[in-house]
Amino acid sequence: MCSQFDNKLLTYLTGGMSTLALGLGKKLGLIEAICAVSSEDHHATPEEVAEKANCKPRYVREWLCCMSCAEMLEVDEEERFWATEEQKKGLLTSGWMPMFEMLPLFSDVREKLEEAVRGDSKKLGLHYEDFSKFYDFMGVITAKMHSEVVVPKLLPDVGNGILEGLEGGGIKCLDVGCGNGFHVQLLAKSFPKSSFLGVDLVEDAVREAQKHKEQDKTENSSYLCCDARQLPVDWANRFDFVTIFDACHDQCRPDLGLKEIYRVLKPGGTFAMIEIKGSGSVTEDKKAGILTSICYGGSLFHCLPVGSNEEGALCLGSMFGTNKALALLKGAGFEDVSFKTPDYMPMNSVFICKK
């Protein structure tokens, strides 16, 4: 007989395998295919699903079997498969679905991470370049979480006349750690009279951001590949509004990056730092529920390794907490700092700083 803990291990094992299968199905279009060709009235063969997704039927059958045993799909005695309306809604529209591509991406760097973790290894962490596919994934996640809330909800909360200034025009904005440019492009399209600049350390991310700029045909957005710790000297007191979305904790020396943000922000300007909502205490985070394990897991496989990859790194991790964030902001020169944990960003804490 399995113990209670054995059953818990088995739950995680089956969940992990199902996660890999769901990620594969999403990537190959199998989820969309089974939802399109099947219904309560029509149970589909693997061949039908395979034809719709342009995949090999034998592999598709194995995937369908895995999904039905995981109770993600239904199967009848003739081994025909279908998705119920509830399953279709979840598989096609749930905000959690993009997350199922995370586990395969982290699996790609596991061996490199193992080397970095070992006590006798000279490897301190991982390079951003080790996560080339991860940044496309994060772009999708970011868009899912922020596309409907940044302009109508976050900006009014930022205050200090930023929203009115963006609407009126002439506001110069900087996004540090811009990634694929999602936030820059969102703001540039929403406020055509103001200008937006995104900077990122990763060349591939900046190239992707530039592609999005060209697709959107925005003349008021631009991008630069540079280290947040060494922004151009002539940027002193240049920007009215600076943002950083979930990127402070990824830096090896966020203290130096925040000092640079303070330097380039105009007197009277506003800096908004959006970070993962952590308390800095794992006992407190555990009380918030099991979802915090996803945050710590993501930190273990990505945030901590890239933020530890040099001598003298602060090694924050994504769950470094409010008190540490406030101390870093104060150390950078910000004295007028407030923070909130808004309902519209349930995974984040928002720090609003005025210079």
N, C-alpha and C positions, 0 to 999 in steps of 0.2 A: 504494500500500500504506500502511495506517495505521501510524503509529509506536506504540510501546508506550504513550507518554503520550496519544496520540489515543484509543487503546482505553480508557484509564482515563477520559478525559473522556466517551467514549460510554457507558461503564458508569454514570457518575454521571447523565448525561442521561436514559438509559432508566430508571434507578432513580428519578429525580425524577418522571418522568411516571407511572410505575407507582405511586409513593407517592400522588400526587394522585388517581389513579383508585381506589386502595384506600380512601383516605379518603372519597371520594364514595360508594363502594359500602357502606362501613360505615355512613355517615350515613343512606343511603336504605334500608337493609335488604336490599340486593342480595346481600351475602355470605350472610346467613342464608337468603335465598330460594333461591339456587343450591344451597346445601348441603342444603336441605330437599327440593327437588323432583328432584334428580339423584342418580344413583349409577352404579356401574360397569355395572349392568344396564339403567339407564334414562338415556339422554342427553337432556337437556331442550332445548326450543326457547326462543328469546328470549321468545316469547309466554307460555310457562309461567312463566318467571322473573318477567316483568313483572306477570303477574296476581297472583302470590304477594306481590310487593313493592308492588303498586299503583303501578306506574310505566309510562311509555310504552314500548311494545315496541321502537321504533326506537332510542331512546337506550340501552335495555338491551342491544340487540344490539351496539352500538358498545362498550359497557363490557365485555361478555363477550369481544369480539374482543381488546380491549386486554389483558385479564387472561389470556387463553389464549396470546397472543403473548409475554407476560411470564412464561409457565410457572407461573402461579398457578392456572390451570384447564386442563382438557383440551378438545379439540374434534375431531370426526370429519369425514369427507368430506362429510357432509350438513349440516354447520354446526350440529350439535347439541352442547351443552356439558355438562360434568359435572365434579364435584370428586371426586378420589380420597379414600379414607379418610384418608390422610396429609395431604392438602391441607385437608380438612374440620377435622381436629384442629388444624392450625396456624391456619387462618383464624378458627376459632370460639373457641379457648382459649389461643392463645399470648399471653404477657404483653407481647409487642411490638406486638400489634395496635392498642391504643389510641394508640400513638405515631404512627400513620399519619394522625391528624387534626392533628398539629402543624404540618406544612408549610403546609396551607391557612390555618391561623390566622396564622402568621407572614407569609404573603403579604399578608394584609389590612393590615399596618402597614408594608409595604416602602417606600412613597413617603414616609411620615412619617419613617422611619428614615433614608432617603437624605438628607433635608433636615438631620437632626440631625448626620449624619456629616460633611457638607461643611464645610470649614475656614472659609468666609466666611459661614456661617449663624449666626444668633443663637440658634437652637434648640439647647438643651443635651442634651435627651433626649426621652423619651416619658412620657406620663402613664399611671397605672394604668388610667384610664378608657378608654384606647386599646385595652385588652386585655380587654374585658368578656367575650367568649366564651372567652378563654384560661383563665379561672379555673374554669369548668366542666370544661374539659379536664384541668386540673391536679388537680381533685378526683378525677377518675376514675383518673389515674395514681397519685396518692398512695394511694388506697384499694387499688389493685392491689399496690403495693409494701409498704405498711405494715400492712394490716389483720390479717395473720396473725403479725406479729412484735413489735409495740409492747408488748403486754401480756405475752406469755409469754417474750420474749427481751430486749427493750430494758430494761424496768423492773428485772429482776434484775441486769442489768449496771450500771444506774445506782447501785444500792446505797444506802448511807446510811439504810437503814430505810424508804425511800420506798414500796416495794411493801407492806411490812407496815403502814405507816401508812395507805395508801390502802384496804387491806382492812379495817383496824380502824375507820376513819372519822375525821372531824374534820380531815382534811388539806385545806388551801386551795391550789388549783392555778391557775396562769395560763399560757395559751398565747399567745405574742406572734406576730402575723402569722398568725392562725388560718385565714384564707381562708374556705372554705365550712363550716368547723367540723368537718371529718372527725375530727381527733384529739380535739377536745374531746368530741364525741359518743361516740366509741369509749371514751374513759376514763370518761365519765359513766355509760354503760351498764354498764361493767365494774365500777365501784366506786360503787354508789349511796349509800354512807355518807359520801363525800367530795364537795367542791364544786369546780366547774370553771368558769373564766371565760376567754373568748377575746376578744382585741382585734385589730382590723385597721384599717388606714387607709382601705380601700376600702368605701364604703357598700354597693355591690351585693353584695360578699362577705359582709358582716355580715347583710344581709337574707336571703341564701341560707342562712347558718348558722342564723339564727332559724327559717327554715322547717324545717330538719332537726331542730331542737330540738322543734318542734311535732309533727312526724311521729313522732319517737321518744318523745314524751311524757316527757321527762326534766325533773324538777324541780330537779335539782342542776347544771344547766348554764345559763350566761347569756353574753351578748355585748355588746360595747361598741365603737363606732366611735371610734377615737382614734389619735393619732400616738404611736408607741412612744418617741419622744424626749421626750414630755410626758405621762406617765402622771399620773393624779390625785395631787395633793399628799398627800392623807391615806392613800395606799397604802403609805407607808414601813413597812418591816419587816412586811408583811402576809402574804406567801405562803410556804408551806412548800416548794413545788415549782414551778419555772417551766420552761417548754419553749419552744423555737423550732425549727420544722421547715423547713429549706430556705428560710428567709426573711431571715436576717441579711444576706446578700449583696445582696438587693434594695433595701435601705435606702440613701438618700443619705448619711446620717450614722450608720452602724451603731455607731460609737464612742459616740455620745450615747445611742443606744438601749440598748446594753449597760450603760452607767452607770445608766440608769433601772432596768434589771432588777436590778442589784446593790442599788439603793436600796430596791426594793419587796420583795426577798427577806429573809426572817427570818434573823437570825444562826443559823448551824447548818443553814440551808436548802440546797437543792440546785437547781442550774440545769443543764439538759441542752440543749446546742445541737447539732442535727443539721444538717450541712452537706454540700454536694456534695464528693465526694472529689477534690480537686485538690492538686497539689504546690506550686503557685506557680511552677513552671518548665515551660514548654511542652516543652522537650526531654525532661524526665522523663515528662510526661504522654503524650507521643507514644509512648514505650516501652511504655506500658500497653495500647496497641492503638488501632485506628481508632475505637472507640466514644467515645473522648474528643472526637472531632470533633463528635459530637452535643452534648456538653456545652458546648463552645466555641460551637457554632452557636446553641444555645438562649440562651447568655449574650449573644451578639451581637444577637440579635433581641428579647430581652426583659430579661434580668437587668441587663445593663450600661446600656441606655437608661433604665430606670426608676430605676436607682441613680445616674444622672448628671444628673438633671433639675433641678438647682439649683446656684447658685454655691457653691463650697466643698465639693461632693460628693466623697466618697472614690473613687467610680467603681470599686468592687471587681470586679464580674463574678463569675460563679458559681465560677470556678476559682482563686480568690485564694489558696488554699493554707493548709496547716497552720500554718506559721510566722507568717503574718499574722494568722490567727485567734487563735493563742496570745498574740500581742502585743496584740491588741484586748482580749482577756479580761483580761490583766494590767493594761492601762491602765484598764479599768473598775473595778478593785479586787479582782478574783479572784486569790488567791494559790495556792489548792489546786485545781489543774487537771490532769486527765488526759485522754487521748484514745485512741481505738481505731478500727480500721477493721474492724468485725465482718462475718463471712461472710454473716449474715442481712440485712445492708444493704449489698450490694456496691457501690452507687453513692455511699455516704455515709461521712463521718467523724463520729464521735460524741465530743463534748467534754463532760466531766462536771466541774462546778465546784461547790465547796462554799464557803459564806460563813462 
